[in-house]
Amino acid sequence: MTWTEERLGGEGYENPRRAAEELTTLERTLGPEAARRIHEAALRSSEPDEVVAAFDRIQEGLGGLPPAALSRLLDWLPAVFLASSFAPRLLANRPALLGWLAGSRTLTREKSRERYRREALARVRRVDTASMEGLQRCLRRYKYRELLRIMVRDAALWAPVAELGREQAALAEALIRAALSWAERALQAKYGTPETPGFCVLGLGKLGGEDLNFSSDVDLIYLYRADGHTSGGKAGALSNAQYATRLAETVTQALSKVTAEGFCYRVDLNLRPQGRAGAMVISLASALAYYETFGRTWERAALLKARPVAGDEALAEELLGELGPFLWRRSLDLSAVDGLRELKAQIDLRGKASAEDVKLGPGGIREVEFFVNALQLLQGGKDATLREHRTMKALRRLERAGFVSGPDADALEEAYFFLRRVENRLQMVEERQTQTLPTGERERRRLARTLGLPDWEDLRAELARHRGFVQEAFNTLLGQTARDEVPDEPLLALAMDPDLPQREREEALRSRGFEDPERALAELERMARVRNSPFADGGSAVQSVRLLSELAQTPDPDQALLHFSDFLARLRQPEGYLRLLTSMPRASRRLFNLFGQSDYLSRIFLRHPELLDALVQAQFDEANKSPEQIRQELATRLARYTDPEARHSEMPRFKNEELLRIGLNDISGDLSVPQVASQLSAMADAVLDECLFLALEEQRERYGLPLDAHGQREGLVVIAMGKLGGYELGYHSDLDLIFVYSGDGQEDTSGGSRGTITHHEYFAKVVQRLMTLLTVQLREGHLYKIDARLRPSGNQGALVVSLDALREHHQKRARLWERQALIKARPAAGDATRFDALREKVLIPLVYERPLPPDAAMEIDRLRTRMERELAQENAWQLNPKLGQGGLVDVEFTVQYLQLLHGREHPQVRETNTLLALEALRLEGCISPADADTLRQGYLFLRRVENRLRLVHASSLAHMPTHGRPLALLARRLGVLGPEPGETFLAGYRASAVRVRDVYARVLRARP
């Protein structure tokens, strides 16, 4: 026959030239009749090019076969090649399989389990015990030979699905037994035999249920009888646990390692006691103790299918017999019902994420299995006939017992076998573990034709019919559906599914907003190892996805997940705390938002997970405390201790708790920018006051009291400057302080344990001790950093000065910027009554009543320009909200200059707080309402930015990013949403800076 391009093109070949060449070659190699049959079979398929190409690929192997053998293969292989791209590759690599397949006498009937066992054991019997490679090659060759036979039985001969599942399971069981037999020979030669023998492999899941599919994992548990030692061999002796572990490792490697010959099975050990966190092998006693103490409903469901597949069957039966009361409850167990509802909800959750998955999706294979297993668990304690590990046999026994009607059992069985056939066809294409329906038109058409249906629409209709019935049965089980109770988070459900490949889970996390999905998945795996957490094997998938959903909604999901993982790892009993969080959504949102907003506060919290109690009990809900309340609460805490060191050690704990309270309420929006600053300042005042008390008490005991000529005690005032002076403290702010004492400092103290010293020396020691108390690093951290450079003569001046020295310096030597700094002066601790006199007699005359130099505006602007040029360090990659153009210093310098200019005539503007001073200036007509509003809005905006920057990091971060993810994260932390939050926020920032700088320039750069 002449194979022309024109003819084949008219018949539907996509590449008729290549098909003509291949058919011509096949005719030359196999004869005209064979080529004609191949061509006709290809035309009956939906992929004629692929079928012809597959035969062309194996023509050399076909060429030497007898006519009868070739004819049989031509009957079978077209259907196999349509169903599988993997099959022709296998046959091209191992052409001898063609002759074996053609001569097989078991294609039309099920091969027994015993025959599989005999054949597999015979193959490994002569493999050298020193050659793992030889064992792996032998096992894989046998596996793929038998897999090819089963593919023909499925795709070409349409063997019953139940038979195919049993054969796949029998093949796996045979390979496991063969691997174990070789491993025992190899290890016993090295270490002898255990004094107490007994090792077995239990199969669970599809393997245990004798219903394995084409590319299943095998779920195994490795068990040994008892502790002890081996008898010893050429490599010495081992404990039984070590011996059993090496057996298990050898079997696992023999089965699962990918070699040039392929692999046998992926081995899944996650159903063992304690899952991934548990030992690879477990003794009989330990297994029984585990299930008795910790066994959960999902483990009962898993053990329904457990059966011995290799090794000491008596040992396996002993375990399963002892577990009878755990598996089969004679009375209705309400906790089991709750556990089944939780399992049902988990299946619902995965179903939402896997709509196109014939196993996990709604109405899929897993729902049929759950329907049967749930009824077995609920009724099997009273009816022993229901204790069956095979799913469909169990369904029929439930029908006979009256728990399922005959028509419903028929419909479920039909649906189950149809879905399993579809699953096998999906996995047969590339020998890949998948249950997902294809999305491409060509792949859909091909799948439909392999299942004997004309096109995709017919297959979709058939799937919808079967899945609809399964879904209805599943939803009515246990009274109500859980589908509406689970979070609508399909991507996170995919990410939480350990059965999916890592790449798919990472992609789901990326799509849900995690920037580093590989790291995020590692954290999920880490949380899965936390015992009794919802993320652990058998934990609540619904709860875990709810928690993960909360984390994903924070401004920085990656950071939030990292901190939550750390938090979970530190809890001794995570289930109790997580139950609390689940039942108190407001508390959980605040905690997760903390994790996603502030690395700084999160680290404080993680050092003290007991603070969760305060969070749950709403102790942090009181957002805006009065300064008096903060002082009283600190005093009450310290009153519990008599030892000064203990009192001091308690202060950082109090400060950390208050920081958390303020930060949480800042993040949640319950505190405004001025309120945050006021709360932080009040806390610093309280701590300063208590530390000063400790320092004074210590010096009083050593040196007595500093008394004047009239026997009255001289006083020390701690003067707050800068942000503390203006009640404008931020997170990580230093405390700007000046220390001033009354009197001339030359008199001696009244004397103590170390004698007497002058008053100046006395107050200097008090201040030195105070600074040590504030700055020393304790277990809980330090209290504050102190900046005393605003004192007279700066770093070259005395740390503590008299009132007269302060007056003299500012009258004779102080520069304009020092006068400007005194605007912020207020009492923070010590003798406040003496500060009143100091303010009236010294500060007001020095700051406001002296004439302002004619070049004051120019001098202040010169200082501001120098700060911007030398310190701001703004460029294309970073901006400085404080020192940069249009930053906070522009607002503060503008306000302070106007205070200096108008403070003499308008006493109302003599405020230490920037916003209060600005409002007073507006009311007194010293600044226009529009300019005042510009400065006020700019100040509030920039302080919010500064607070967020400093909340993120455990340090005083001065610069703001202008590009990429850091900018987007900052924008989200500030509540900017939308597709481009970073760009939106940056545009707003630049506009604010321009407006602020414009007001600053008109006030300070205007020339008469």
C-alpha positions, 0 to 999 in steps of 0.5 A: 500500500502506498502511504501518501501525505495527501491521503493521510492528511485527508484522514485527520493526521496532523503531520501526514508527512511524518506519518507516511514515512512511519507507516512505510517503515512499519510496512517494510518491517512488519508487513502490509497487513500489520501496517494496515491494522496499525493505520486503522487502529490509529484512525479509530483513536483521537490521536492517530499521529501518536499511535503510529509514532509509538509503533514506529518507536518499537518496530524493531522489537515487533519485527522478530515476533511470530505472526500470531504473537504480533497479531495479539499485540496489534489487538492490544497495543493501540489502546495502550498507546492512546492511554499512555505515552509512558508505555512506548518509551518502556517498550523501546527501552526493553523490547524483550517485554513485547515477546513476553507480553504476547506469550502471557497466559494471564492477561485475561485473568487475575494473577494471584497474590501467591504467584506475585510473591513467588515470582518476586522472591525468586528474582531476588534470591540470587542477588548479592547481599552486598549489591543494593544496585542489583536489588533495585535493578531486579525489583524495578525490572519485575515491577515494570514488566508486571505494570505493562501487563496490568496496563494492557488488562486495563486499557485494552481488555477492560478488566474489572477495576476491583481486579486491577486494584487487587493486582496492583496491591499484590504486586506492591506486596510482592516487591516489599516482601522481596526487598525485606527478604534481601534486607534480612539476609544482608543484615543478618550476615553482618549483625546476626539475628535478634534475640527476640525476633519479629519484624513486620511491615503493615500496609495501610491506605490503598495498599492495605485496602487491596485497591492500589492505583496505577501510581500510588504511594504505599502507606507503610508502618514498620513494627518490631516485637521487642527491645533487645540485641542481635546475636552478632555477626561479622560487623558486631551486634545491634540493638533490636531498634537499630536493627529494625531501623536499618531493615526499614531504611533498606526496604524504603531505599530499595523501593523508592530510590529513583534509578536509571531503571525507574522506581518501585513506589514512593513510600509514605510513612506519615501514618505511623505513630506520631507521624513525621515526628515519630521514629521510623520503626516502633516496638509493639509495646510502644505502638500499643501505648501510643494508640491507647494514650494518643490515638485519634479518630483519623488514626482509627480510620487509617487502621481500618485498612491495616494488614500485614504485607511483609515479615512476621504476620503473627506480630502484625495480627497481634498488634491489630488484635490488641487494637481491637477495642481502640478501633471498634467501640461497642457504644456510640462514642461522641468524641469519635463523632466529633472526630469524624465531623472534623475529618469530614470538614477536612475533606470538604476543605480539600474539595474546595481547593481541588474541584477538578481532582477526581480523588480529593474534589467534591464527590470524589474517591475520598468522599466514597471512602470516608462514607464507608469508613465513617459508617464502619467506625460508628457501627463496627463495634456492634457488628463484627461483619463490618470490619473489612479493609476493602472499601467496596466489600465493606460497602456491601456489608453495610448494605446487608446490615441495613445501613445503606440501601441497595440502590444507594450502594449500587450507585456508590459502587458504580461511581467509585469504580468509574472514578477509579478507572478515570484515576488510573487513566490519568496516571497511566499517561506519564506514570505520574501521581495525579488525579487532576482532570486535564485542562487542554482540549486535546488531553480532554478528548484523549482521556474521553476516548480512552474511557470509551466515550465519544468526547469530553462533554460526554465524559464531563456529564458522566463525571457530574452524574457520579460525583453528584450522587457521591456528594449528596451521600457525603453531605447527608452523612453525620447530619449536615454538610461541613462545606459552609463551615470551612474557610473559603481558602482553596489556595491555602488548602492546597498549600496545607496538603502534604500529598501534593508536590512541593512545587504546587504547594509553593505556587499556592502560597505565592499566589496567596501573597507569600513572597518567599513560598519556599521559606513559608512551606518550610515553616509549615513543615516545622509547625507540622512537627509540633505535637498536638498542633492543628498543623501536625499529622492528623491535626485539624486541617480546617483550624490550620487553614483558618489560622493560616488565612489570618496570617495571610491577611496581615501586611507581611504574611511571611514575617507573620508566619515566621513569628507564629511558627516560633510562637507555636514551637515555644508553647508547651500545650499549643492546643489549649492556646489555639483553642482560645484563639479560635474562640476569640477572633478579636484576640487572634487578629490582634496577635497575628496583626502584631506578627505581621506588623512588628518584628520588634514587638513580636520578638518581645512577645515571643520571649514571653509567650505567657503574655498571651494570657494578657492578650486573651483576657483583654488586659491590653484592651485599655488603650489610653491610660492616664500618666497617673495610672501608668505610674500607679501600676508600675509602683504597685508592681514594684511594691511586691519586692523589697530588694532594690535589684529585684525592683529594678529587674521588674521594670523592663518586664513592665516596660515590655508589657506596656510597649506591647499594649501601646503597639497593639493598640497603635497597630489596630488604630485604637491609639492616634499618633499623639496618643501613642507618643503620650503613652510612650512618654508617660511610661518613660516618666514613670520608669525615670521616677522609679529609677531615680528613687532607687538611685537616691535611696542608694546614695542616701544610705551611703552619704546621707542627705544633701541638706542646706543651711536651714536643714532643708533637703536640696533637690534634683530635677530631671529635665526632659528635653527633645521628644520626651520633653514634648510628650512626643516619644517614639518607639526606640527613642533616646531620652534627652535629659538635663540634670539640675540641682538646687544650691551651690553644691559646695556643702557636705552631705549629712553622712552615711555608711561611706562618710560625707561628700559635697552636694555636687558629688552627691548629685553626680553619683545619683545621676551616674547611678540613674543612668546605669539603672536606665542603660544596663542590659538585663535579661529582659533588655535595657530600659532606655538609652540616655542622651545628655548632650543638651546639658551646658557645654555638651559632652565637655560639661559636667553631667549634673549642674546647679541652677546658677550654672545653667543660668550662667551658661545660657546667658553668656555662652549658649548658642541659638540652637541651645535656646531653641532646645530649651523650648522642650524643657519640662520636669520628668522626674525628681523635685517638680516644685523646684522646676516651677521656680526654675521655669519662671526664673530661668527658662522663660527669661532665657527662651522667650523674654530676651530679644531674638537675634535679627539673623535668627531665622537664617541661623536656624535655617543654616543648621537645618540645611546642614542637618539635611545635607550631612545627616539625612542621606537621602537618595534614590533608594531611601528617604529620611522622614525625620531629617529629609526634605519636608520631614519632621524637622521642617515642621519642628523647626518652623514651629519652634522658630515661631515660638521664639519669635512670638513667645514674648507677646503670646505666652499661650504658645510656650508649649513643649508639644509641637502640635499644641504649640502649633494650635496655639500659634494658629489661635494667636494669629501667628500662622495662617490656618492653611499653613498650620493645617499643612504642618499638622497633617504633615507631622501626623503623617510623618510620625505614623511613618516613623512609628511603623518603621520603628515597629518593624525593626528592633532598632531605631530605623531612620530611613524609608525605602523607595522601591520594591517589596520593602516599600510595598510592605511599609505601605500595607502596614500603613493601611494603603491597599490596591494593586500598587500600594508602594507607589500610591504611598510614595506619591502621597509621601512626596506630595506631603514633603513638598507641602511641608517644605513650602511652608518651612521655606516661606517662614524661615527663608523669607527675607525682609 
